[in-house]
Amino acid sequence: MAKKDDKKKSKADKAKDARGGRKLIAQNKKARHDYHILDTYECGIALTGTEVKSLRQGRASLADGFAQLDGGEVWLHNVHIPEYAQGTWTNHTARRKRKLLLHRYEIDKLIGKTQETGHTLVPLQLYFLNGRAKVEIALAKGKKEYDKRHALRERQDRRESDRAMAAARRRQRVKV
């Protein structure tokens, strides 16, 4: 009977993980402003023990981060994971390069795409998925300055039209 209880418990744990298994640590909001996102990839990241402990405290920054292909592998550069406060001499360096874990066919696809002019790999999110650290990287192409202004103008126009429609709906409710 103990085995049946264990199975039920593990199914409940699996259901819990499926609902809320993703815990966001850091996000690169500026990347969506500065780049046209062409494709996204979810990949694992090779970390040391103190890096994982620091991430579990919710401390990381993707602001200056980028990914690069080197020797048939993908590496994440300039992502800041601060040193673990309770760490000893085994503590990690904050901005070391970290290996990203992707399937070979994904790496081959990225090699072909990043050789095109203007394409780069940018980290969008860093999160835990079912207890494992994951990074969402994007194949991106840099925006020109006028593209950024155009996107801001579209967003402002959309907000203004939404506000005007909401005000019109409020006026109609008051009349009725």
C-alpha positions as CSV (number, residue, x, y, z in Angstrom):
1,M,0.0,0.0,0.0
2,A,2.9,2.3,0.6
3,K,3.8,2.2,-3.1
4,K,0.3,3.3,-4.1
5,D,0.5,6.3,-1.8
6,D,3.9,7.1,-3.3
7,K,2.5,7.0,-6.8
8,K,-0.4,9.3,-5.9
9,K,2.0,11.7,-4.2
10,S,4.3,11.8,-7.2
11,K,1.4,12.4,-9.5
12,A,0.3,15.3,-7.3
13,D,3.8,16.7,-7.3
14,K,3.9,16.4,-11.1
15,A,0.6,18.3,-11.4
16,K,1.9,21.0,-9.1
17,D,5.0,21.3,-11.2
18,A,3.0,21.6,-14.4
19,R,0.9,24.4,-12.9
20,G,3.6,26.6,-11.2
21,G,6.9,25.0,-12.2
22,R,8.3,28.1,-13.8
23,K,9.9,30.7,-11.5
24,L,11.3,33.8,-13.3
25,I,14.6,35.1,-12.1
26,A,15.7,37.8,-14.6
27,Q,14.3,39.3,-17.7
28,N,15.9,41.4,-20.5
29,K,13.1,43.8,-21.4
30,K,15.5,46.0,-23.3
31,A,16.2,43.2,-25.8
32,R,12.7,43.4,-27.2
33,H,13.1,47.1,-27.7
34,D,16.5,46.9,-29.3
35,Y,16.1,43.8,-31.5
36,H,13.6,42.2,-33.9
37,I,13.1,38.7,-32.4
38,L,13.2,36.1,-35.1
39,D,13.2,32.8,-33.2
40,T,13.5,31.7,-29.5
41,Y,15.2,28.7,-28.0
42,E,14.9,27.3,-24.4
43,C,18.2,25.9,-23.3
44,G,19.8,24.6,-20.1
45,I,22.8,26.3,-18.6
46,A,25.8,24.7,-17.0
47,L,26.3,26.3,-13.5
48,T,28.3,25.7,-10.4
49,G,26.7,25.2,-7.0
50,T,27.1,28.7,-5.7
51,E,25.6,30.1,-8.9
52,V,22.5,28.0,-8.4
53,K,22.2,29.2,-4.8
54,S,22.6,32.8,-5.9
55,L,19.9,32.3,-8.6
56,R,17.5,30.7,-6.1
57,Q,17.8,34.0,-4.1
58,G,16.5,35.7,-7.3
59,R,19.7,37.6,-8.1
60,A,20.9,38.0,-11.7
61,S,21.1,40.5,-14.5
62,L,20.8,39.9,-18.2
63,A,21.3,43.5,-19.2
64,D,24.6,43.2,-21.0
65,G,24.4,39.5,-21.8
66,F,24.9,37.9,-25.2
67,A,25.4,34.4,-26.5
68,Q,28.1,33.3,-28.9
69,L,29.0,30.2,-30.9
70,D,32.5,28.9,-30.3
71,G,33.9,25.6,-31.4
72,G,30.5,24.0,-32.1
73,E,29.1,25.1,-28.6
74,V,27.0,28.0,-27.4
75,W,28.4,30.2,-24.6
76,L,26.6,32.8,-22.6
77,H,28.8,35.9,-21.9
78,N,28.4,39.0,-19.6
79,V,25.4,37.6,-17.6
80,H,25.9,38.9,-14.0
81,I,25.2,36.3,-11.3
82,P,26.4,37.9,-8.1
83,E,28.6,35.9,-5.7
84,Y,26.7,33.8,-3.1
85,A,26.9,35.6,0.2
86,Q,27.5,32.5,2.3
87,G,30.0,31.1,-0.2
88,T,33.6,30.4,0.7
89,W,36.7,30.1,-1.4
90,T,34.7,28.0,-3.8
91,N,32.6,31.0,-4.8
92,H,32.2,31.7,-8.6
93,T,33.2,34.8,-10.5
94,A,30.2,37.0,-11.3
95,R,30.6,37.5,-15.1
96,R,32.2,34.3,-16.3
97,K,31.2,32.6,-19.5
98,R,28.7,29.8,-19.1
99,K,28.0,26.9,-21.5
100,L,24.4,26.6,-22.8
101,L,23.0,23.2,-23.3
102,L,21.3,22.7,-26.7
103,H,20.7,19.8,-29.1
104,R,23.2,19.4,-31.9
105,Y,20.5,20.1,-34.6
106,E,19.6,23.4,-32.8
107,I,23.3,24.4,-32.6
108,D,23.7,23.6,-36.3
109,K,20.7,25.7,-37.2
110,L,22.0,28.6,-35.1
111,I,25.4,28.4,-36.8
112,G,23.8,28.9,-40.2
113,K,21.5,31.7,-39.0
114,T,24.1,33.7,-37.0
115,Q,26.5,33.8,-40.0
116,E,24.0,36.1,-41.8
117,T,24.8,39.8,-41.4
118,G,23.2,41.5,-38.4
119,H,22.0,38.4,-36.6
120,T,22.9,37.8,-33.0
121,L,21.9,35.7,-30.0
122,V,20.4,37.6,-27.1
123,P,19.2,36.1,-23.7
124,L,15.6,37.1,-23.0
125,Q,14.8,35.3,-19.7
126,L,16.5,33.3,-17.0
127,Y,14.2,31.1,-15.0
128,F,13.8,27.8,-13.1
129,L,11.6,25.2,-14.8
130,N,10.8,22.3,-12.5
131,G,13.9,23.0,-10.5
132,R,16.4,23.3,-13.4
133,A,17.9,26.6,-14.5
134,K,16.9,27.5,-18.1
135,V,17.7,30.5,-20.4
136,E,15.5,31.6,-23.2
137,I,17.8,32.9,-26.0
138,A,16.6,34.6,-29.1
139,L,17.9,34.8,-32.6
140,A,17.6,38.5,-33.2
141,K,18.4,41.3,-35.7
142,G,19.2,44.7,-34.5
143,K,16.7,47.5,-34.9
144,K,17.5,50.8,-36.5
145,E,16.8,54.0,-34.5
146,Y,13.8,54.9,-36.6
147,D,12.4,51.4,-36.1
148,K,12.5,51.9,-32.3
149,R,10.8,55.3,-32.6
150,H,8.1,53.8,-34.9
151,A,7.5,51.0,-32.3
152,L,7.2,53.6,-29.5
153,R,4.8,55.7,-31.6
154,E,2.6,52.6,-32.3
155,R,2.5,51.7,-28.7
156,Q,1.5,55.2,-27.7
157,D,-1.2,55.4,-30.4
158,R,-2.6,52.0,-29.2
159,R,-2.8,53.2,-25.6
160,E,-4.5,56.5,-26.6
161,S,-7.1,54.6,-28.7
162,D,-7.7,52.2,-25.8
163,R,-8.2,55.0,-23.4
164,A,-10.6,56.8,-25.8
165,M,-12.7,53.7,-26.3
166,A,-12.8,53.0,-22.6
167,A,-14.0,56.6,-22.0
168,A,-16.6,56.3,-24.7
169,R,-17.9,53.1,-23.0
170,R,-18.0,54.8,-19.7
171,R,-20.1,57.7,-21.2
172,Q,-22.5,55.2,-22.7
173,R,-23.0,53.4,-19.4
174,V,-23.8,56.7,-17.6
175,K,-26.4,57.7,-20.3
176,V,-28.2,54.4,-19.9
